[in-house]
């Protein structure tokens, strides 16, 4: 089988330094830059930097930086989509652990304008042990501070040589967190005051929200993929059809990226908060609401659950009638996003096991569903959203055990084992179980027994599930 290599020389000026070589960045960010290059003349090359380094996996350089993205899913009309794209924007890959001088040399590139990163949720962390002279230091922010300081020195603190930083880590206010991490090392290393001022005045740290499922190499379909492409590509990644990139930043960021007329789902906004709440509420909250009900109904994966007449109807009604009304955003935009979410859930190319999503269900419920449950009651004179409360009850039944192998913190698992044992022995009623769990203020941020009617409604749902089964309730 033919190997994927370039047939024309590298020609793109390096405008982007990318920390992170994983599946997500290739199937999300690099894919979009390649489209911008094609559609707008952005003319941006990317140099990939391994944020941790020292691994044994081969660099993208073995394929001249080339790789393929396979997009599969359902389009806006619900029709199946399958598209291949050979991404050509990556010019090379650097491992600072073995190529440290080469890494720091990127700071002197006058064409460099953007730094993008995805170093996992644990990537934007600091310590007091990384040193300025380490080659390289351990943490990503320390490596980045070294590079930014080298650039500050190389160009004499010139304001027009500041950079735009687009962290894609899945943490709240990721741009602010990264800026604070850089300033931490500036203080720790006693760097000149002018450098901190340059970071604040010349560099732009944007909060971002990223959304796309990138599943990686499609091993199950490898033979068919290679036959269709006509070449082997071990760096190929499969991604869903849907994607969204929200950037909180000034208009100049969009102008530099040439977003106007690019026909990409990239939004430049003044405040990212509504988009984050929309994603957490509808996408993540939809998952968390669906999972316990679908598992109790005997289903195993998201797609079949959404297509199930009873469970799918339950999820759609929960989103339309209880989640969307509790979100402070234009209803039409929320409904359009919800339609996208349901299509994504039904994507036949992604087998998303419900048991996998059930991991740490209670922390997810507290973050993703509870805000909408409480907001709905606030907006409806104390009336509770019955489907969201049913989902809470179904999760409690799931934690009785026997349906899936539960994974959560030991304290939570121990509480439910003891609680359900007490119900079984007659020491507790289901009302006691409901009120006991609602009283876990460390999880909920408050004692939920103070919410009028919630304990009684939760206990009633527990009894109904026990006596009738989830299918009868849904019917």
N, C-alpha and C positions, 0 to 999 in steps of 0.2 A: 504494500500500500504506500502511495506517495506521501512524503513528509511535507508538512506545511512550512514553507519558507518564502521569503520576499523575492520577488522577481525584479523589483526596482529599488534603487538606493533609498535610504532614510532621507526624508526631505522636510519634515515638519520641525519648526523651531520649538524647543521645549518651553512651554508656558505653564505646565502643571507638574507639581511634585506630589505623588500619591503615596501616602503611608498606608500600606495594606495591599496584599497581592491575592487575597482570597476570592472565593467564588462570587460573593456579593458585589464587590467592587468591579469585577470584570463584567458581570451580568447586569449591573445597574449603571454605575458612573461611566466607565470606559465606553460602554455601549452608547450612552447618550452623547459623549464627546465625539465619538466617531460619526454619529448622525449630524451633530452640529458642524463638524468639519465638512461633511458632504453637502449639507443644505444651506449653510450660511457663509462658508469661507472662513470659519473661525481659525483654521490653520494652526491648531494647537497640538503639539506633541506632549506625551506624558512619560515621565520617568517614575517607575514604581520603586518604592523603598520598603524593604521588609522591616516592620516596626520592631520586631523582637530579634530577628536575625539568628544566624548560626544553625539553621535547620538544614536537613539533608535533601529536601525537595529541590528539583532542578529549577533554575531560573527561567523566566520567559525568554531569555536570550537564546535558548536552544532552538526556538522557533522564530528568531528575529523579532520577538515581541508580539507576534501574531497569535490570535486565538479566535475561536468561533463561539458565537452565542446562538443558542437554539431557543426561540420563543414559541411557547405552546399555551393554548388556552382558548377562551371563548371571547369573541369580540363583542362590540356594543349591541349587535343584533342577536347575540347568542350563538353565532356560528363558529365552528372550530377554526383555529388559526395555527399554522405551523410555518415558521420563518427561520431561515438561517442568515446570519450576518457575520462575515469575516471582519473582525475589528483590527484596524491598522494604526490606531493612534499611539499605542505604547511603543516607545522607541528603545527602551532598555529597562533592566531591573537591577537594582543595587542592594547588596546585603551589607549593611554597615559593619557587621561583625568581622567580615573579611575584606571589605572595600571601604574602610572608614575615610581615608583621604579623598577618595572619589566621591563619597557622600557629601563631605563638607564642601567640595569644589562646586557643588550645585548652587551654593549660596552666591557665587560670583556671576551667575548667568544673568545678563541684563534682560533677557526675554522672560524670565520667570515672573508669573503674576499670581498664581493660585497654589495653595496647598490644600489638599483634600485628604481626609483620613477616615479609616474605619478599623479601629484597633480593639473591637469588642467593648462591651459596657465597662469592662475593668481596665481599659486602656488609658483613660484620662485620669491618672493617679499620680501622686507625688510622694517623694520620700526625702529624708534629710541626709541620705548617704551618697546619692549620685554626685559626682564631682565634675567641675567644669573641664578638667583635663582627662576625664575618662574617655576611652576610645574604643567603643562607645559606652555611654552610661546605660543603665538598665531600662529606665522608663521612657516611653514615647515622648512625654512632654520635655524631659531633659534633653533628649536627642534634638527635638525641635528647637529648644532654646539655644542650643549650640549653633544650629544652622542659622537661626534668625540673628544671633549676635554676630556670626561671621558675615552675614549680609550687611548688617548695620556698619561693621567696620570696613567692608570692601567698598562700600559706596559713601562712606563718610557721613552716614546718617541722613542721606538724601530722602526727602519726603516722597518723591515719586518712585522710590525703590521699595516702598512698603509692599506688603502682600495681602491678598484676600484669603482668609482661611475658612474652609467649609468642612468642619468636622461632621462626620455622618454616624458617629457613635450613638447608640440608642439610649441616651440619657437626657434628662430634662435640661434645657438651656445649655446645650453642648458647646456652643461657641463661647459663652461666658465662662464655662468651666475650663475650657482649654486656655483662654486668655489668663485666667487666674492661676492656672498651673504654670504657665510660662513666667508670670510675674513672681511666683514663688521661687523659681530657680534663679531669677534675676536678683532677688534679695539674698537667697542662700549663698550665691556665688559672689555677692557684693559687686555686681556689674555696675557700670557708670549710670548715673541718674538719667543721662541723655538716652540711654537705651530703653529704659522703661517709658520715657516720654515718647520715643519713636514707636514703640509697640502700641501706645494709646492713640497717637495722632496719625501715624502713617499706615498702620495695619488695620484691617477690618476683619473682626472675628464675627462670623454670622452663625446664629442659631439655625439649625436645619431640622427637617423631618424627612425621613426617607421611607419608602414603602414599595417593596417588591419581594416576592418569594423567588429566591434563586436556589434551586435544588442541587446544583453541582453537576458532575458528570453523569449522564444517563446510562449507567452500566447495563441496565436491562435491555436497552435498545441500541447498544454500541454497534453491533454488526450492521443493522439497518441504517444507522446514522452514517457510518463510514461509507457504505455503498452509495447513499444519496449524495454525500459530499465528494466522494472520489479521493479522499485523503484521510489519514489518521490524525487526530488532534487530541492528545491526552489532556490538554488544557480547556477543552470545550466545556461550557456550562449551559445548563438548561434553566430557563427563567419563565415565569408566567407572563401572560400578555400584558397585564395591568402593571403600571408603575406610576409613582408620584414623587416628585422632588420639590419640597417647599423650602425656600430660602428667605430668612428674615434679614433684610439688608437694604442698603441704599440703591437707588435706580442705576447707579453707575455699575453695579455688579451685573445686572441684566444686560446693560449695554456692552460691557466687555465680553460677556459670554455670547452675545449676539442672539439673545433669546427671541427677540421680535421676529415673527414670521417663521420661526423654526418648526412650528407645529409639534412641540413636545409638551408633555404634561409636567412642566416646570413652572412653579409659581413664585414670583418675587413679591413678598408681602411686608407690611410694616409690623405685624404682630402674628407670630406663628401659633399663639395659644389656641384660637378656635379650631385650627386644623388638627392640632394635637388632640384636643378634646373630642373632635369628630372621629378621629382614628381610634382612640382609646375606647370611646363609647360604642361606636357601631361595629368596627372590625373586631377589636379585641373583646369588647363587651359582648358582641354577638357570639363569638367563639365560646366565651365563658358561660353564657346563658344556654347555649345549645348543648354543650358537652354532657352535663349530668342527665338531662332529659333524654337525649339520644341514647346514651349508654343504658339507662334503665329501660328504654324501649327496645333494647336488643340490637342496636346498630353498632358498627365498628369504625366507620370513617365519615368524614365531613360531607363529601359529595353525596353518598346515598342518604345521609340524614337530611340534607336540604331537599333532596328529591322525594323523600318520604312524605306521603300525603298529610299525615298528622303532625309529625315533627317539623317538617318544613313550614307548614301553616303556623305552627306555634312560634317558630323563629321569626317569620315575617311579621306576624302580629306584634311580637315583643318589640321588634325594631321600630315598626311604623307607629304603634300606639303608645309605647311606654318609654323607649329610649330616645327617639327623635324629639318628642315634645319636651324632653328635659334638657336638650342641648340648645345653647344660645347662639344660633346661627341661622341663616336663611333656610327656610324649610325646603325650598326647591333644591338648593345645593345639597342638603342633607339627604334628601330622597334620591338624588342622582348618585351620590356616593354609596348609599345603601344598595342601590341596584348593581353598582360595580362590585360591591362586597359579595352579594349573593351569587353573581356570576363567577367570581373568584372561588368561592366555596364549592361551586359545582364543576370546577375545572377537572376534566377527566384525566389530564396528564399528571395531576398531583394526588397521590393517595395519602391524605393527611389523617392519621389514626387519631381517633378521639381520645384514646388512652394516653397518647403522647401530650395532647393539649391539657389533659387533666392534671399534669404535674403541678404541684403547689397550688391547687385550686383556690384555697381560701385567700391567699395574698392577692391572687388575680381578681377574685370576686370583690375584695375590698377596694382595689384600685380601679377596676374597670366597670363594675356594675353598681356598687353601693352609691356612688355619687348621683347616678341617674335615678335610682330607687328613691333616695331621699328628696331629690329635686322634684320628682314627679309628685310625691306626696305634698310637698310645699306648694306646688302650683295647683293642686286639686283639692284644697281644703282638707288635707289629711287623708284623702283616699289613697290607698296603696296600690301600686302596680301589680296586679295579681300574677302576671306571668313571671316577673322578676322575683317575686316572693316564692313562687313555685320552683323556680330554678334554684333558689337558696335551699329550699326544703329537699329538692332532688339531690343536691350536693351533699347534704347531711346524710341522706340515705346511702349515697355512694360511699361515704366514709364509714358505713357500717361494715364494709368489706364484702368479699365474695364475688364481686363483679369484675374488677380489674385489680392489678397489683398497684396499690396506692403509693405515691411518693410525695412526702411532705415532711415538714420538720417533726422530729420525734415527739415534741410536746403536744402538737396538734393531734398526731396519730394516737398517742397515749390517752388524750382526753376523750376522743371519740370511742376508743375501745372501752374505756371505763364507763362512759356515759351510756353506750348501747347495752353493755352488760347490765347496768343498773335498770334500764328499761326492761330488758329480758327477764330479770329477776323480780320485777314488780316494785323495786325500791324507788324508781323514778317513773313518772308519767312522761308522755311525749311533750307535755307542757313544760315539765321540769327541764327536759333536754333542750327545748327551744330557748327558754329563758336563760339557761346556763350558758349556751353558746353565744347568745346575743350580748351577754355580759362581758365578753372578752374585749375590754376597752383597748388593750394593747394592740389588738388586730384592727379594730374598727376605728380607733381614734376617739371613741366615746362609748358609753353604755347604751346599746341600741334598745334596751328595754324601755328607755325613755320615749321611744317613738310610739305614739298611741296606736294600739291595735296590732303592731307588728308581731309581738310574741304570740298572740292568739291566732293570727292568720297563719303564721309559720307552723304552729302546732297543728292547726286544722289541716294544712297541706300534708304534714307528716302522717297524720291519721288516714287521710284519703289515699295517699300512695300505698300505705300499709294494707288498707282494706280493699282497695279497688284496683291498684296497679296504675302505672303511669299512662298506659294506653287508654284505659277507661276515662281517666281525667282529661286527656287530650281530646277524646271523642266528645 
